[in-house]
Structure formats: structure tokens, C-alpha cells
Amino acid sequence: MRTQVAIVGAGPAGMLLSQLLHLQGIDSVVLERRSREYVQQRVRAGVLEQGTVDVLREADVADRLEKQGHPHHGVNVQFDGDRLRIPLSELTGGRSITVYGQQEVVKDLAERRERDGGRVYYEVPDVTVEGVETEKPVVRFTSEGRVRELHCDYVAGCDGFHGVSRTTIPEKELTTYERVYPFGWLGILAEVEPSSEELIYSNHPNGFALHSLRSSTLSRLYLQCDPNESIEQWPDDLIWEELQTRLGTSDWKLREGPVIDKNITALRSFVSEPMRYGRLFLAGDSAHIVPPTGAKGLNLAVADVDRLARSLTDYYHHGSTTGLETYSEECLRRVWRVQHFSWWMTSLTHRFDGPDAAYDRRLQRSQFDYLRSSTAAATTLAENYVGLAAV
């Protein structure tokens, strides 16, 4: 088999890259170890930055997003029941966020690539990437009982933290940075009308809580918890009790409903440098992970593949390799800005135990009060939350 760009991973990063390249007349093949159903049903992030929405529009996959997405022009930060609204659009020249589930983005992309005749192979768990340090990379995989060789010009590794792409790069060529947080998030999806039109980040003595949504009838809510706890330790009644306690105020109450999905996720930060090795380019979670507090994981992946698509277009249309050569450096500038914002939001909103806990909580209160009193501080949060236009 032959293609111009082999893409490993059919999540939002890989499928969006394939679509952006298709619109520029550049051929690609996408390989995914999971089934299509699995990829499209994973409940993941749901907050899209202004720039992400713009890229999806450019990719011509935003029809359903325009109809079903929920634009938000503000976000709420709460400390001990004291709620502060940050007017995002007012502070950023009209920029906003849109709530639309990541799994819905993947569905839209998969349907569009299928409609356009895109080559996407699912359930191919044995992908190997070879020869990326040469001019003739080869990706091998098994499909329908046949071993296939995919010859290509470039390989895009969009297969996540546990994928094969990053491990293809020799360890001596990589530098990794990591922070593991001492807590996790218990997330639930509930069949109940959202209790707030905008997100609420709450810092409470019991721990962090977040009110979000997926639609006008589905609420997405989170609780800080021990990452080593099992989901069986959190019956629905206890979850709602803690959500009411951590999110409640004197004049506001959380709506409750049937819980249709729940899971516990550990929080971590991770960056692998560089994001390019020869003709292999890493994008999304294969190169970096951020804690979900700042809602940046999906948005950062979109920024990566948008830059990669433009760089490949410059090469195939104009013979310029400048964008490909600077891809890693330019992407990492945004990655580290996002890493800092996600760490800052996590530090502001979560309970930290240990000998310095009382001191840390007083610092958090001071930062919250500063957000309330300073337009500059609120603008910094708003600019980073809606996504910086250029980094």
C-alpha cells in the first residue's frame, strides 16, 4: 500500500488531521487499534476553545456542532460557597468556549471521512512503525488476516500516551517531564438538566468539584477523590451528597438524576520532547498530557494537528520544509503555556493534604480574592481558558 501520510490513531487528532489533509488534496491512511464503536463511545472532554471550533469549521465538520453545541461566554470559580463569574467574552474581545462532547467530534469526523472515501482501518492492534529516520518510512499492520505494508512519506503519531508512536523513537533521543498529582477525578454522566448554564469550578474543604454539561438533558460532574479508590466505594447516593456539599450555595441547588456512567481518572502532567523524530511527528496525548482542570487536552491536540496539516500542505504544495522542521519547537511553546495554565487551575481549585495544607488553602483564598478584585487577573484566566490565539 502507498500513501503520502500514515496516521496512527483514529481519535480526534488523527481523524482531524486526515480530514484537513484531504481538503488540501493530500492522501492519508488512518490506523486504529480499537474498534470504531469503542473510539466513538469514549466519554471524554467536552469544552472546545474558540480556536478549536474555528479549525473544525475550516475542516467542514461543524454542522452538528453549530446546531447542538452550547456556546459559553463565562465560567464560574467558587471558594467555600462564594461564587465568582469570569466574563470570558467580555475580557477577551468576544472569544468564547463551546461545550460539545469529544466523542461527538470523533463521530462527526469519522462520518465525514467515510463519506469522502477516506481509508480508515480499525481493530489493527499490531501496528509497527519503521524507517522514520530515512526517506521511506514503512508502517506494518494486520487487517482481515493479512499482513500489510504501508509505504509513506511521513508518519503522524496520534495514538495517545500508550500508543506505539512515541516508543518508536529511541529513548536516548527523548526527554520526558512528568508530574503525578496526589488525587484523581470521579466523573459521572447523569440524565438530568444542567443546574447551571455555565461551568462551575468549586474549591471546598472536602475537595474539588466541577459542574459541566453535555447537552440540555445531560449533566457532566466531577469530584476530587483518591485515585486508588474503586468506583464501588462511590455509590450514587454518596456521589450526589458530596456534589451537593461541594457545589451548593445558599441560593443555588444542584439538580439530581440517574447516573448513566461513572469512572475514576488519575491526574498527571506529561511532556515528551521533541515532538518530531525524522519523518515521525507526534501529536496530542502521544506527546503530552495535562490535568483536565483547564479543559485543554483535546484543544491542544487540535492545535498540534492544525499546525502539522499546514506544514505538510506547505511541503506538498510549495516544496517548503520550514514548517516541518520547526513543528516541534512551535508546538512545544503552546504545550508549555497550557501545562502552566492547567497546573495553575489545578492548584487553585483542589484540596492539597499534608503538613502545608492550611498554608496552601490560605494562598488559594488569596488568589480567589485577587481574581475578584483585579481585572488583569481575571483577564489572564479568561485569555488562557478560551485559548490564546497565537503562542
Protein Blocks (a to p, Z undefined) as FASTA:
>chain_A
ZZfbdcehjbfklmmmmmmmmmnopacddddfbdfklmmmpccdfbdcfklmmmmmmnop
ammmmmmmccdfbdcddeehiacdddfklmnoopacddddfklmmmmmmmmmmmnopacd
ehilkbccehklpmbdcddddeehiacddddfbdcdfebjklmklmmpcfklpccddddd
fbdcdddddddddfbfbdcddddfkbpcddddfbfkbccddddddfkbcfklmcfklmmm
mmmmmmpcfkbccdddddfbdcdddddddddddfbehjaccehjlloccdfklopmmmmm
mmmmmmmmmmmmmmmmnopaklmmmmmmmmmmmmmmmmmmmmmmmmmmpccedjklmmmm
mmmmmmmmmmmmmmklmmmmmmmmnopfbZZ
